[in-house]
Amino acid sequence: MTVKLRPRRARRALVPILATAALAVGALIGGSGATPASAATQEPCDIYASGGTPCVAAHSTTRALYAAYDGPLYQVRRSSDNTTANISPLSAGGVANAAAQDSFCAGTTCVITEIYDQSGNGNNLIDAPGGGAAGGPDGLANATAAPATVGGHEAYGVYIAAGDGYRDNSTKNIATGNNPESEYAIFDGTHYNGGCCFDYGNAETNNDDDGAGTMEAIYFGNIKVWGYGTGNGPWIMADLENGLYSGSNAGYNANDPTTSYRFTTAMIEGGANQWGILGGNAQSGTLATDFSGVRPPGYNPMKKQGAIILGTGGDNSKGSDGTFYEGVMTTGYASASTEAAVQANIVAAGYNTGGGGGGGATGTIVSGVSSSVCMDNNNGSGANGNKVQIWNCDGYAPAQNWTANANGTITIDGACLDITGANYSNGTLVELWTCNGGANQQWKAENGELVNPTSGQCLDDPNASTTNGTQLQIYGCWGGTNQKWTVP
């Protein structure tokens, strides 16, 4: 008998999640509750201030953007009782105390309700109200849907799904009119779509489209309606209202490249009839200037209004997807040396992929039916809907090296083990899907079983099959060997 081996699609392996020291659960209340400790001499906003272009808004759910900052970074609300908690850095100038979030949100789900401004101007971001393009208030980001590590410590980004958005219309010291400013953000370069508009930056104060030049925000995605660059995207562009611009002209601009680093640094600078786009890898290297030149026709002078948006367009267009980790807005057009120093600081911060809950163990998940068969992600593909199945344990890491995270997810290839359609009926198949914090992506190891806490159903190998390609399912827990799994 000829046995056909399935093809193994070549794929870059997911960066292994590094084991980190356990994080102490600190105080849940923000402010100066974190104990100051030694920190970097300068963080991004210290660098901008030294360059004469101080931050007037500074937002991050992952770390402090000033060396001395130890106040709250963001607030979460849990669904079990609708109470809230502020999450602060582990120490002044440090990484977010994500262990405090994990503790507070244990056994339930949480959303990010507010992202605090670290600049002292009080420019905090909350759920966006309705606008000319769509009603509101907008949805709030799931607090655990964008796990990462910063300097080896667990942290969470802001995972924006279509319909989510944050805004502040009553700001202080944000650039208005034709006054100069600089903006940067760190995005997930693999999480984007062609919807309008995943923005961070300066927008209208009335949630409407007020015409050309009334916005100046960083856009990230691959929509091609107004402007685009080389390749298939995503592109870093400027949302200037009534147009997304990749250069001085509407439409195609050859110098604006596809930029899709897992952690992408995106910058927009804007002055008097002069603006620029800069981009780079937030994990290594320097910035590239993708565009520098005069304003597009009809955009000089600018008419900026000074609101701040995240995840939507200026008129609350909210069809976009994206993930935000940190970003600032300054007053003044930053110098090239200042922007280079900021990029160096970002690289030194050490952004990396990682699971929630302080990381997790990585390895094979072996079936209780036979120690020679494993849970397998078909062909090591990270595509949504990919088949999760039984396969001979063959050591192929992209398909069989799963990470059991302390936040309850089981991940591989940057995606989660998922109960299809959140259908908890016996026989519902499991698959791979983008991590979104849903209850159908939660698993708990109990008595050798992998149980979905919401449904009480177990991960099940149908009919105790050892046949390669048998897709796994959920089924009522009954203690059979086909529901037993050895996890890392």
URGIRA-V709160 format. One record per residue. N is the residue number from 1. RES is the residue in three letters. SS is DSSP state (a for helix, b for strand, c for the rest). PHI is phi in radians with two decimals (NA if undefined). Layout:
# URGIRA-V709160
n=N res=RES ss=SS phi=PHI
n=N res=RES ss=SS phi=PHI
This chain:
# URGIRA-V709160
n=1 res=MET ss=c phi=NA
n=2 res=THR ss=c phi=-1.58
n=3 res=VAL ss=c phi=-1.73
n=4 res=LYS ss=c phi=-1.53
n=5 res=LEU ss=c phi=-1.51
n=6 res=ARG ss=c phi=-1.22
n=7 res=PRO ss=c phi=-1.20
n=8 res=ARG ss=c phi=-1.89
n=9 res=ARG ss=c phi=-1.26
n=10 res=ALA ss=c phi=-1.08
n=11 res=ARG ss=c phi=-2.71
n=12 res=ARG ss=c phi=-1.20
n=13 res=ALA ss=c phi=-1.17
n=14 res=LEU ss=c phi=-1.12
n=15 res=VAL ss=c phi=-1.00
n=16 res=PRO ss=c phi=-1.04
n=17 res=ILE ss=c phi=-1.41
n=18 res=LEU ss=c phi=-1.40
n=19 res=ALA ss=c phi=-1.21
n=20 res=THR ss=c phi=-2.21
n=21 res=ALA ss=c phi=-1.12
n=22 res=ALA ss=c phi=-1.11
n=23 res=LEU ss=c phi=-1.63
n=24 res=ALA ss=c phi=-1.24
n=25 res=VAL ss=c phi=-1.37
n=26 res=GLY ss=c phi=-1.56
n=27 res=ALA ss=c phi=-1.10
n=28 res=LEU ss=c phi=-1.44
n=29 res=ILE ss=c phi=-1.55
n=30 res=GLY ss=c phi=-1.30
n=31 res=GLY ss=c phi=1.57
n=32 res=SER ss=c phi=-1.68
n=33 res=GLY ss=c phi=-1.18
n=34 res=ALA ss=c phi=-1.29
n=35 res=THR ss=c phi=-1.39
n=36 res=PRO ss=c phi=-1.03
n=37 res=ALA ss=c phi=-2.49
n=38 res=SER ss=c phi=-1.07
n=39 res=ALA ss=c phi=-2.45
n=40 res=ALA ss=c phi=-1.03
n=41 res=THR ss=c phi=-1.07
n=42 res=GLN ss=c phi=-2.41
n=43 res=GLU ss=c phi=-1.95
n=44 res=PRO ss=a phi=-0.89
n=45 res=CYS ss=a phi=-1.28
n=46 res=ASP ss=a phi=-1.18
n=47 res=ILE ss=a phi=-1.17
n=48 res=TYR ss=a phi=-1.07
n=49 res=ALA ss=a phi=-1.10
n=50 res=SER ss=a phi=-1.10
n=51 res=GLY ss=c phi=-1.51
n=52 res=GLY ss=c phi=1.43
n=53 res=THR ss=c phi=-2.27
n=54 res=PRO ss=c phi=-1.16
n=55 res=CYS ss=b phi=-1.16
n=56 res=VAL ss=b phi=-2.00
n=57 res=ALA ss=b phi=-2.68
n=58 res=ALA ss=b phi=-2.55
n=59 res=HIS ss=b phi=-2.19
n=60 res=SER ss=b phi=-2.85
n=61 res=THR ss=c phi=-1.77
n=62 res=THR ss=c phi=-1.93
n=63 res=ARG ss=b phi=-2.86
n=64 res=ALA ss=c phi=-1.33
n=65 res=LEU ss=c phi=-1.84
n=66 res=TYR ss=c phi=-2.21
n=67 res=ALA ss=c phi=-1.09
n=68 res=ALA ss=c phi=-1.69
n=69 res=TYR ss=c phi=-1.35
n=70 res=ASP ss=c phi=-2.34
n=71 res=GLY ss=c phi=-1.43
n=72 res=PRO ss=b phi=-1.21
n=73 res=LEU ss=b phi=-1.61
n=74 res=TYR ss=b phi=-2.78
n=75 res=GLN ss=b phi=-2.11
n=76 res=VAL ss=b phi=-2.09
n=77 res=ARG ss=b phi=-2.22
n=78 res=ARG ss=b phi=-1.67
n=79 res=SER ss=c phi=-1.35
n=80 res=SER ss=c phi=-1.13
n=81 res=ASP ss=c phi=-2.47
n=82 res=ASN ss=c phi=1.06
n=83 res=THR ss=c phi=-1.50
n=84 res=THR ss=b phi=-2.12
n=85 res=ALA ss=b phi=-2.55
n=86 res=ASN ss=b phi=-1.58
n=87 res=ILE ss=b phi=-1.94
n=88 res=SER ss=b phi=-1.98
n=89 res=PRO ss=b phi=-1.19
n=90 res=LEU ss=c phi=-1.08
n=91 res=SER ss=c phi=-2.74
n=92 res=ALA ss=c phi=-0.97
n=93 res=GLY ss=c phi=1.32
n=94 res=GLY ss=c phi=-1.83
n=95 res=VAL ss=b phi=-1.45
n=96 res=ALA ss=b phi=-1.01
n=97 res=ASN ss=c phi=-1.44
n=98 res=ALA ss=a phi=-1.16
n=99 res=ALA ss=a phi=-1.10
n=100 res=ALA ss=a phi=-1.13
n=101 res=GLN ss=a phi=-1.12
n=102 res=ASP ss=a phi=-1.00
n=103 res=SER ss=a phi=-1.14
n=104 res=PHE ss=a phi=-1.14
n=105 res=CYS ss=a phi=-1.68
n=106 res=ALA ss=c phi=-1.03
n=107 res=GLY ss=c phi=1.39
n=108 res=THR ss=c phi=-2.60
n=109 res=THR ss=c phi=-1.98
n=110 res=CYS ss=b phi=-2.30
n=111 res=VAL ss=b phi=-2.11
n=112 res=ILE ss=b phi=-1.52
n=113 res=THR ss=b phi=-1.64
n=114 res=GLU ss=b phi=-2.70
n=115 res=ILE ss=b phi=-2.01
n=116 res=TYR ss=c phi=-1.40
n=117 res=ASP ss=c phi=-1.47
n=118 res=GLN ss=c phi=-1.47
n=119 res=SER ss=c phi=-1.36
n=120 res=GLY ss=c phi=1.60
n=121 res=ASN ss=c phi=-1.55
n=122 res=GLY ss=c phi=1.24
n=123 res=ASN ss=c phi=-1.51
n=124 res=ASN ss=c phi=-1.41
n=125 res=LEU ss=b phi=-1.75
n=126 res=ILE ss=b phi=-2.21
n=127 res=ASP ss=b phi=-1.05
n=128 res=ALA ss=c phi=-1.30
n=129 res=PRO ss=c phi=-1.36
n=130 res=GLY ss=c phi=-1.14
n=131 res=GLY ss=c phi=-2.53
n=132 res=GLY ss=c phi=-1.11
n=133 res=ALA ss=c phi=-1.65
n=134 res=ALA ss=c phi=-2.81
n=135 res=GLY ss=c phi=-1.29
n=136 res=GLY ss=c phi=-2.72
n=137 res=PRO ss=c phi=-1.18
n=138 res=ASP ss=c phi=-1.32
n=139 res=GLY ss=b phi=-1.24
n=140 res=LEU ss=c phi=-1.97
n=141 res=ALA ss=c phi=-1.20
n=142 res=ASN ss=b phi=-1.11
n=143 res=ALA ss=c phi=-1.27
n=144 res=THR ss=c phi=-2.03
n=145 res=ALA ss=c phi=-1.41
n=146 res=ALA ss=c phi=-2.29
n=147 res=PRO ss=b phi=-1.22
n=148 res=ALA ss=b phi=-2.68
n=149 res=THR ss=b phi=-2.21
n=150 res=VAL ss=b phi=-2.27
n=151 res=GLY ss=c phi=1.03
n=152 res=GLY ss=c phi=1.51
n=153 res=HIS ss=b phi=-1.75
n=154 res=GLU ss=b phi=-1.07
n=155 res=ALA ss=b phi=-2.71
n=156 res=TYR ss=b phi=-2.27
n=157 res=GLY ss=c phi=-1.54
n=158 res=VAL ss=b phi=-1.83
n=159 res=TYR ss=b phi=-1.56
n=160 res=ILE ss=b phi=-1.66
n=161 res=ALA ss=c phi=-1.74
n=162 res=ALA ss=c phi=-0.91
n=163 res=GLY ss=c phi=1.81
n=164 res=ASP ss=b phi=-1.56
n=165 res=GLY ss=c phi=3.13
n=166 res=TYR ss=b phi=-2.23
n=167 res=ARG ss=b phi=-2.81
n=168 res=ASP ss=b phi=-2.47
n=169 res=ASN ss=c phi=-1.63
n=170 res=SER ss=c phi=-2.04
n=171 res=THR ss=c phi=-1.73
n=172 res=LYS ss=c phi=-2.25
n=173 res=ASN ss=c phi=1.22
n=174 res=ILE ss=c phi=-1.29
n=175 res=ALA ss=c phi=-1.03
n=176 res=THR ss=c phi=-2.24
n=177 res=GLY ss=b phi=1.03
n=178 res=ASN ss=c phi=-1.74
n=179 res=ASN ss=c phi=-1.19
n=180 res=PRO ss=c phi=-1.37
n=181 res=GLU ss=b phi=-2.73
n=182 res=SER ss=b phi=-2.29
n=183 res=GLU ss=b phi=-2.44
n=184 res=TYR ss=b phi=-2.42
n=185 res=ALA ss=b phi=-2.61
n=186 res=ILE ss=b phi=-1.89
n=187 res=PHE ss=b phi=-2.09
n=188 res=ASP ss=b phi=-1.44
n=189 res=GLY ss=b phi=-1.25
n=190 res=THR ss=b phi=-1.84
n=191 res=HIS ss=b phi=-2.04
n=192 res=TYR ss=b phi=-2.86
n=193 res=ASN ss=c phi=-2.67
n=194 res=GLY ss=c phi=-1.75
n=195 res=GLY ss=c phi=-1.47
n=196 res=CYS ss=c phi=-1.78
n=197 res=CYS ss=c phi=-2.49
n=198 res=PHE ss=c phi=-1.46
n=199 res=ASP ss=b phi=-2.09
n=200 res=TYR ss=b phi=-2.44
n=201 res=GLY ss=b phi=2.58
n=202 res=ASN ss=b phi=-1.46
n=203 res=ALA ss=b phi=-2.55
n=204 res=GLU ss=c phi=-1.21
n=205 res=THR ss=c phi=-1.53
n=206 res=ASN ss=c phi=-2.04
n=207 res=ASN ss=c phi=1.18
n=208 res=ASP ss=c phi=-2.15
n=209 res=ASP ss=c phi=-1.38
n=210 res=ASP ss=c phi=-1.78
n=211 res=GLY ss=c phi=1.79
n=212 res=ALA ss=c phi=-0.95
n=213 res=GLY ss=c phi=1.54
n=214 res=THR ss=c phi=-1.49
n=215 res=MET ss=c phi=-2.30
n=216 res=GLU ss=b phi=-2.71
n=217 res=ALA ss=b phi=-2.30
n=218 res=ILE ss=b phi=-1.35
n=219 res=TYR ss=b phi=-1.92
n=220 res=PHE ss=b phi=-2.44
n=221 res=GLY ss=b phi=2.84
n=222 res=ASN ss=c phi=-2.24
n=223 res=ILE ss=c phi=-1.20
n=224 res=LYS ss=c phi=-2.15
n=225 res=VAL ss=c phi=-1.11
n=226 res=TRP ss=c phi=-1.89
n=227 res=GLY ss=b phi=-2.74
n=228 res=TYR ss=b phi=-2.92
n=229 res=GLY ss=c phi=-2.14
n=230 res=THR ss=c phi=-1.38
n=231 res=GLY ss=c phi=1.27
n=232 res=ASN ss=c phi=-1.72
n=233 res=GLY ss=c phi=1.44
n=234 res=PRO ss=c phi=-1.34
n=235 res=TRP ss=b phi=-2.14
n=236 res=ILE ss=b phi=-1.50
n=237 res=MET ss=b phi=-2.38
n=238 res=ALA ss=b phi=-1.88
n=239 res=ASP ss=b phi=-1.56
n=240 res=LEU ss=c phi=-1.83
n=241 res=GLU ss=c phi=1.23
n=242 res=ASN ss=c phi=1.11
n=243 res=GLY ss=c phi=3.01
n=244 res=LEU ss=b phi=-1.73
n=245 res=TYR ss=b phi=-2.02
n=246 res=SER ss=c phi=-1.83
n=247 res=GLY ss=c phi=-3.13
n=248 res=SER ss=c phi=-1.30
n=249 res=ASN ss=c phi=-2.05
n=250 res=ALA ss=c phi=-1.18
n=251 res=GLY ss=b phi=1.45
n=252 res=TYR ss=b phi=-1.35
n=253 res=ASN ss=c phi=-2.29
n=254 res=ALA ss=c phi=-1.18
n=255 res=ASN ss=c phi=-1.48
n=256 res=ASP ss=c phi=-1.64
n=257 res=PRO ss=c phi=-1.53
n=258 res=THR ss=c phi=-1.07
n=259 res=THR ss=c phi=-2.27
n=260 res=SER ss=c phi=-2.38
n=261 res=TYR ss=c phi=-1.09
n=262 res=ARG ss=c phi=-0.95
n=263 res=PHE ss=c phi=-2.05
n=264 res=THR ss=b phi=-1.93
n=265 res=THR ss=b phi=-1.55
n=266 res=ALA ss=b phi=-2.20
n=267 res=MET ss=b phi=-2.31
n=268 res=ILE ss=b phi=-2.25
n=269 res=GLU ss=b phi=-2.09
n=270 res=GLY ss=b phi=-2.47
n=271 res=GLY ss=b phi=-2.35
n=272 res=ALA ss=c phi=-1.31
n=273 res=ASN ss=c phi=0.91
n=274 res=GLN ss=b phi=-2.65
n=275 res=TRP ss=b phi=-2.68
n=276 res=GLY ss=b phi=-2.66
n=277 res=ILE ss=b phi=-2.11
n=278 res=LEU ss=b phi=-2.22
n=279 res=GLY ss=b phi=-2.68
n=280 res=GLY ss=b phi=-3.09
n=281 res=ASN ss=b phi=-1.51
n=282 res=ALA ss=c phi=-1.26
n=283 res=GLN ss=c phi=-1.78
n=284 res=SER ss=c phi=-2.90
n=285 res=GLY ss=c phi=1.40
n=286 res=THR ss=c phi=-1.91
n=287 res=LEU ss=c phi=-1.48
n=288 res=ALA ss=b phi=-1.88
n=289 res=THR ss=b phi=-1.56
n=290 res=ASP ss=b phi=-1.42
n=291 res=PHE ss=b phi=-2.78
n=292 res=SER ss=b phi=-2.66
n=293 res=GLY ss=b phi=3.14
n=294 res=VAL ss=c phi=-1.43
n=295 res=ARG ss=c phi=-1.18
n=296 res=PRO ss=c phi=-1.13
n=297 res=PRO ss=c phi=-0.97
n=298 res=GLY ss=c phi=1.58
n=299 res=TYR ss=c phi=-2.06
n=300 res=ASN ss=c phi=-2.34
n=301 res=PRO ss=c phi=-1.42
n=302 res=MET ss=c phi=-1.37
n=303 res=LYS ss=c phi=-2.28
n=304 res=LYS ss=b phi=-1.01
n=305 res=GLN ss=c phi=-1.88
n=306 res=GLY ss=c phi=1.67
n=307 res=ALA ss=b phi=-1.33
n=308 res=ILE ss=b phi=-2.18
n=309 res=ILE ss=b phi=-2.18
n=310 res=LEU ss=b phi=-2.49
n=311 res=GLY ss=c phi=1.60
n=312 res=THR ss=c phi=-2.41
n=313 res=GLY ss=c phi=-1.49
n=314 res=GLY ss=c phi=-1.13
n=315 res=ASP ss=c phi=-1.73
n=316 res=ASN ss=c phi=1.17
n=317 res=SER ss=c phi=-1.10
n=318 res=LYS ss=c phi=-2.32
n=319 res=GLY ss=c phi=-1.71
n=320 res=SER ss=c phi=-1.81
n=321 res=ASP ss=c phi=-2.08
n=322 res=GLY ss=b phi=3.01
n=323 res=THR ss=b phi=-2.24
n=324 res=PHE ss=b phi=-2.02
n=325 res=TYR ss=b phi=-1.95
n=326 res=GLU ss=b phi=-2.79
n=327 res=GLY ss=b phi=-2.99
n=328 res=VAL ss=b phi=-2.43
n=329 res=MET ss=b phi=-2.25
n=330 res=THR ss=b phi=-2.03
n=331 res=THR ss=c phi=-1.84
n=332 res=GLY ss=c phi=1.78
n=333 res=TYR ss=c phi=-1.55
n=334 res=ALA ss=c phi=-1.15
n=335 res=SER ss=c phi=-1.32
n=336 res=ALA ss=a phi=-1.07
n=337 res=SER ss=a phi=-1.19
n=338 res=THR ss=a phi=-1.16
n=339 res=GLU ss=a phi=-1.09
n=340 res=ALA ss=a phi=-1.13
n=341 res=ALA ss=a phi=-1.18
n=342 res=VAL ss=a phi=-1.13
n=343 res=GLN ss=a phi=-1.05
n=344 res=ALA ss=a phi=-1.08
n=345 res=ASN ss=a phi=-1.13
n=346 res=ILE ss=a phi=-1.06
n=347 res=VAL ss=a phi=-1.07
n=348 res=ALA ss=a phi=-1.17
n=349 res=ALA ss=a phi=-1.11
n=350 res=GLY ss=c phi=1.41
n=351 res=TYR ss=b phi=-1.15
n=352 res=ASN ss=b phi=-2.73
n=353 res=THR ss=b phi=-1.27
n=354 res=GLY ss=c phi=-3.12
n=355 res=GLY ss=c phi=-1.49
n=356 res=GLY ss=c phi=-1.36
n=357 res=GLY ss=c phi=1.15
n=358 res=GLY ss=c phi=1.42
n=359 res=GLY ss=c phi=1.56
n=360 res=GLY ss=b phi=-2.89
n=361 res=ALA ss=b phi=-1.38
n=362 res=THR ss=b phi=-2.09
n=363 res=GLY ss=b phi=2.95
n=364 res=THR ss=c phi=-1.41
n=365 res=ILE ss=c phi=-1.95
n=366 res=VAL ss=b phi=-1.73
n=367 res=SER ss=b phi=-1.26
n=368 res=GLY ss=c phi=-1.30
n=369 res=VAL ss=c phi=-1.23
n=370 res=SER ss=c phi=-2.70
n=371 res=SER ss=c phi=-1.26
n=372 res=SER ss=c phi=-1.70
n=373 res=VAL ss=b phi=-2.10
n=374 res=CYS ss=b phi=-2.28
n=375 res=MET ss=b phi=-1.22
n=376 res=ASP ss=b phi=-2.43
n=377 res=ASN ss=b phi=-1.62
n=378 res=ASN ss=a phi=-0.88
n=379 res=ASN ss=a phi=1.05
n=380 res=GLY ss=a phi=1.12
n=381 res=SER ss=c phi=-1.60
n=382 res=GLY ss=c phi=-1.62
n=383 res=ALA ss=c phi=-1.23
n=384 res=ASN ss=c phi=-0.99
n=385 res=GLY ss=c phi=1.48
n=386 res=ASN ss=b phi=-1.11
n=387 res=LYS ss=b phi=-1.24
n=388 res=VAL ss=b phi=-1.84
n=389 res=GLN ss=b phi=-2.52
n=390 res=ILE ss=b phi=-1.51
n=391 res=TRP ss=b phi=-2.69
n=392 res=ASN ss=b phi=-0.92
n=393 res=CYS ss=c phi=-1.16
n=394 res=ASP ss=c phi=-2.13
n=395 res=GLY ss=c phi=1.34
n=396 res=TYR ss=c phi=-1.38
n=397 res=ALA ss=a phi=-1.00
n=398 res=PRO ss=a phi=-1.08
n=399 res=ALA ss=a phi=-1.82
n=400 res=GLN ss=a phi=-2.26
n=401 res=ASN ss=c phi=-1.63
n=402 res=TRP ss=b phi=-1.58
n=403 res=THR ss=b phi=-1.97
n=404 res=ALA ss=b phi=-1.60
n=405 res=ASN ss=b phi=-1.46
n=406 res=ALA ss=c phi=-1.22
n=407 res=ASN ss=c phi=-1.51
n=408 res=GLY ss=c phi=1.71
n=409 res=THR ss=c phi=-1.56
n=410 res=ILE ss=b phi=-2.12
n=411 res=THR ss=b phi=-2.17
n=412 res=ILE ss=b phi=-2.80
n=413 res=ASP ss=c phi=0.91
n=414 res=GLY ss=c phi=1.33
n=415 res=ALA ss=b phi=-2.33
n=416 res=CYS ss=b phi=-1.96
n=417 res=LEU ss=b phi=-1.19
n=418 res=ASP ss=b phi=-2.33
n=419 res=ILE ss=b phi=-1.47
n=420 res=THR ss=a phi=-0.95
n=421 res=GLY ss=a phi=1.12
n=422 res=ALA ss=a phi=0.91
n=423 res=ASN ss=c phi=-1.66
n=424 res=TYR ss=c phi=-1.72
n=425 res=SER ss=c phi=-1.31
n=426 res=ASN ss=c phi=-0.93
n=427 res=GLY ss=c phi=1.60
n=428 res=THR ss=c phi=-1.16
n=429 res=LEU ss=b phi=-1.29
n=430 res=VAL ss=b phi=-1.82
n=431 res=GLU ss=b phi=-2.65
n=432 res=LEU ss=b phi=-1.70
n=433 res=TRP ss=b phi=-2.67
n=434 res=THR ss=c phi=-0.88
n=435 res=CYS ss=c phi=-1.10
n=436 res=ASN ss=c phi=-2.34
n=437 res=GLY ss=c phi=1.38
n=438 res=GLY ss=c phi=-1.21
n=439 res=ALA ss=a phi=-1.11
n=440 res=ASN ss=a phi=-1.38
n=441 res=GLN ss=a phi=-2.02
n=442 res=GLN ss=c phi=-1.79
n=443 res=TRP ss=c phi=-2.46
n=444 res=LYS ss=b phi=-2.36
n=445 res=ALA ss=b phi=-1.38
n=446 res=GLU ss=b phi=-2.43
n=447 res=ASN ss=c phi=0.94
n=448 res=GLY ss=c phi=1.39
n=449 res=GLU ss=b phi=-1.84
n=450 res=LEU ss=b phi=-1.91
n=451 res=VAL ss=b phi=-1.89
n=452 res=ASN ss=c phi=-1.46
n=453 res=PRO ss=c phi=-1.06
n=454 res=THR ss=c phi=-1.16
n=455 res=SER ss=c phi=-1.69
n=456 res=GLY ss=c phi=1.32
n=457 res=GLN ss=b phi=-1.47
n=458 res=CYS ss=b phi=-1.82
n=459 res=LEU ss=b phi=-1.17
n=460 res=ASP ss=b phi=-2.38
n=461 res=ASP ss=c phi=-1.65
n=462 res=PRO ss=a phi=-0.96
n=463 res=ASN ss=a phi=1.02
n=464 res=ALA ss=a phi=0.92
n=465 res=SER ss=c phi=-1.29
n=466 res=THR ss=c phi=-1.96
n=467 res=THR ss=c phi=-1.38
n=468 res=ASN ss=c phi=-0.93
n=469 res=GLY ss=c phi=1.68
n=470 res=THR ss=c phi=-1.21
n=471 res=GLN ss=b phi=-1.35
n=472 res=LEU ss=c phi=-1.35
n=473 res=GLN ss=b phi=-2.52
n=474 res=ILE ss=b phi=-1.92
n=475 res=TYR ss=b phi=-2.78
n=476 res=GLY ss=b phi=-0.94
n=477 res=CYS ss=c phi=-1.20
n=478 res=TRP ss=c phi=-2.45
n=479 res=GLY ss=c phi=1.57
n=480 res=GLY ss=c phi=-1.22
n=481 res=THR ss=a phi=-1.10
n=482 res=ASN ss=a phi=-1.32
n=483 res=GLN ss=a phi=-2.04
n=484 res=LYS ss=c phi=-1.80
n=485 res=TRP ss=b phi=-2.49
n=486 res=THR ss=b phi=-1.73
n=487 res=VAL ss=c phi=-1.74
n=488 res=PRO ss=c phi=-1.04
